[in-house]
Amino acid sequence: MKRLAHIREKFPVIALLSLYAYLAFHAFSGSQGLMRWVSYAEQSKKLEAKHEALLERRSHLQSQVDALDPKALDLDVLDERARETLHVSDTKDITIWLDPKP
C-alpha cells in the first residue's frame, strides 16, 4: 500500500513533467515550431529572389512587346533586323565587310 500511495503522490509531478517535455519538443520541432520558422524564413528569401528575377524578365519581355507596337515601330530598324536575321541584302546596298579582329 505504501508503494501505491507513493505512486499516487508522484503521479501529478511526472504527468506535468511529461506534458512540459511534450510541449517543449513541439515548440522546437513541431509543425509550427522554431525549426519550421527558420525553414520558412529561408524559403521566403529564395522565393523573393525568384520573384525579383521574374519581375526583371517580365519587364524585359514587356519592353520587347512595346517595341512591336505599330505606333512605336521604327521601320528602318525593322528592315535592318530582318535583313540581318535572313542574311539578305538589296542589290542597291553597299556592303562593307569589317574584320572581326582588329
trRosetta pair geometry for C-beta under 8 A, 3 or more apart (Angstrom, degrees):
i j d omega theta_ij theta_ji phi_ij phi_ji
1 4 5.7 -53 -150 37 39 110
1 5 6.3 38 153 -17 69 106
2 5 5.6 -56 -148 39 34 112
2 6 6.1 38 151 -24 66 106
3 6 5.6 -53 -148 34 31 114
3 7 6.5 31 152 -18 64 103
4 7 5.7 -50 -147 35 33 111
4 8 6.4 33 153 -17 64 106
5 8 5.7 -53 -146 38 32 112
5 9 6.2 35 152 -24 63 107
6 9 5.6 -54 -149 34 30 114
6 10 6.4 13 158 -6 64 110
7 10 6.1 -65 -144 46 29 100
7 11 6.1 50 155 -50 66 99
8 11 5.7 -32 -142 3 29 121
10 13 5.5 -64 -163 44 57 112
10 14 5.7 53 144 -22 86 109
11 14 5.8 -60 -142 41 31 108
11 15 6.0 29 161 -19 68 110
12 15 5.7 -55 -141 40 29 111
12 16 6.1 30 159 -19 64 109
13 16 5.8 -56 -146 38 27 110
13 17 6.3 26 155 -16 63 108
14 17 5.8 -55 -145 39 29 109
14 18 6.2 32 154 -21 64 107
15 18 5.6 -53 -147 36 30 113
15 19 6.4 33 152 -20 63 105
16 19 5.6 -52 -148 35 32 113
16 20 6.4 33 152 -18 64 104
17 20 5.6 -51 -147 37 33 112
17 21 6.3 36 153 -20 65 104
18 21 5.7 -53 -147 36 31 112
18 22 6.3 34 152 -21 64 106
19 22 5.6 -53 -148 35 31 114
19 23 6.3 27 156 -15 65 108
20 23 5.8 -57 -144 41 30 108
20 24 6.1 30 157 -20 66 109
21 24 5.8 -55 -143 38 28 111
21 25 6.3 33 156 -22 63 105
22 25 5.9 -54 -151 32 27 112
22 26 6.6 13 157 -6 62 110
23 26 6.0 -62 -147 45 30 103
23 27 6.1 37 153 -29 66 107
24 27 5.5 -50 -144 30 31 116
24 28 6.8 16 160 -7 62 106
25 28 6.5 -73 -160 41 27 99
25 29 6.3 -44 173 41 67 101
25 30 7.3 96 119 -48 66 93
26 29 7.0 -82 -120 64 27 62
26 30 3.4 41 -164 -53 74 132
26 33 6.0 -148 164 -74 45 116
27 30 6.8 26 -42 12 16 115
27 33 5.6 115 151 -128 21 92
27 34 6.6 34 145 -18 68 99
28 33 5.1 23 109 -178 14 129
28 34 5.0 -31 -130 35 51 110
28 35 6.0 54 164 -17 65 100
29 33 5.1 -30 13 79 7 165
29 34 7.8 -33 -55 49 41 78
29 35 5.2 17 -106 22 60 136
29 36 7.8 112 -156 -28 34 89
30 33 4.0 122 42 -39 68 109
30 36 7.2 -66 91 -8 49 131
31 36 6.2 64 179 -71 28 164
32 36 6.2 -99 -126 68 15 143
32 37 7.8 44 -178 -52 52 92
33 36 5.2 100 57 10 66 102
33 37 7.2 -121 109 -6 38 90
34 37 5.7 -53 -151 32 34 112
34 38 6.8 35 152 -19 65 101
35 38 5.7 -50 -154 32 36 112
35 39 6.5 37 148 -18 64 105
36 39 5.4 -53 -150 37 37 116
36 40 6.3 41 149 -23 67 102
37 40 5.5 -48 -146 33 34 114
37 41 6.5 39 152 -22 63 101
38 41 5.7 -51 -152 32 32 113
38 42 6.7 30 152 -15 64 104
39 42 5.9 -55 -150 37 32 109
39 43 6.2 30 153 -16 66 110
40 43 5.7 -57 -144 41 31 111
40 44 6.1 38 154 -26 65 106
41 44 5.6 -51 -147 32 28 116
41 45 6.8 30 153 -19 61 102
42 45 5.9 -53 -154 32 32 110
42 46 6.7 30 151 -15 64 106
43 46 5.7 -55 -150 37 34 112
43 47 6.2 31 154 -17 67 108
44 47 5.8 -57 -145 40 30 109
44 48 6.3 32 155 -21 65 106
45 48 5.8 -53 -147 34 30 112
45 49 6.6 30 154 -18 63 104
46 49 5.9 -55 -152 35 31 110
46 50 6.4 29 151 -16 65 107
47 50 5.5 -53 -146 39 35 112
47 51 6.2 41 152 -25 66 104
48 51 5.4 -50 -146 33 32 116
48 52 6.5 35 153 -21 64 101
49 52 5.8 -50 -150 32 32 111
49 53 6.6 32 151 -17 63 104
50 53 5.7 -53 -150 36 34 112
50 54 6.3 33 152 -18 66 107
51 54 5.7 -56 -148 38 31 111
51 55 6.4 33 153 -21 65 104
52 55 5.7 -52 -147 34 32 112
52 56 6.5 33 153 -19 64 104
53 56 5.7 -54 -150 35 32 112
53 57 6.4 31 152 -17 65 106
54 57 5.6 -52 -144 38 34 111
54 58 6.1 38 154 -23 65 105
55 58 5.6 -52 -146 35 31 114
55 59 6.5 30 155 -19 64 103
56 59 5.9 -53 -149 34 31 108
56 60 6.5 32 151 -18 63 105
57 60 5.6 -54 -150 36 33 113
57 61 6.3 30 153 -15 67 107
58 61 5.7 -56 -146 41 31 108
58 62 6.1 35 153 -23 66 107
59 62 5.4 -50 -143 36 32 115
59 63 6.5 36 155 -21 63 101
60 63 5.9 -53 -153 32 30 110
60 64 6.8 29 149 -16 62 103
61 64 5.5 -53 -151 36 37 112
61 65 6.4 37 150 -19 68 103
62 65 5.5 -51 -146 37 35 112
62 66 6.2 37 153 -20 66 105
63 66 5.6 -49 -144 37 33 113
63 67 6.5 39 152 -25 62 102
64 67 5.6 -51 -152 30 33 114
64 68 7.0 30 150 -18 61 104
65 68 5.8 -59 -158 33 36 111
65 69 7.6 60 143 -44 61 84
66 69 5.7 -21 -165 -12 45 117
66 72 6.5 -6 161 64 76 156
67 72 6.7 -107 -132 109 33 116
67 73 7.6 89 165 -101 56 61
68 73 7.0 17 -160 -86 29 102
69 72 4.4 48 75 28 108 102
69 73 6.5 -154 86 -40 49 81
70 73 5.4 -33 -138 -1 33 125
73 78 6.3 22 179 -46 100 134
74 77 4.1 54 92 16 113 112
74 78 6.5 169 89 -15 57 86
75 78 5.3 -53 -143 39 35 116
75 79 6.1 38 157 -21 68 104
76 79 5.8 -53 -147 36 29 110
76 80 6.3 30 153 -18 63 107
77 80 5.6 -54 -146 38 32 113
77 81 6.2 29 157 -17 66 107
78 81 6.0 -56 -145 39 27 107
78 82 6.2 27 156 -20 63 108
79 82 5.8 -55 -145 36 28 111
79 83 6.4 25 158 -15 64 107
80 83 6.0 -59 -150 38 28 107
80 84 6.2 25 155 -17 64 110
81 84 5.6 -56 -144 39 31 111
81 85 6.0 27 159 -18 66 110
82 85 5.9 -57 -143 39 27 107
82 86 5.9 3 166 3 65 116
83 86 6.3 -66 -133 52 24 94
83 87 7.8 88 169 -88 54 7
83 88 5.6 -107 -138 71 70 71
83 89 6.0 70 -163 -90 122 58
84 87 7.5 17 -177 -72 25 47
89 93 4.4 -106 176 56 108 147
89 95 6.3 -10 -148 -69 176 114
90 93 4.6 113 58 -23 80 101
99 102 6.7 126 92 -93 108 37
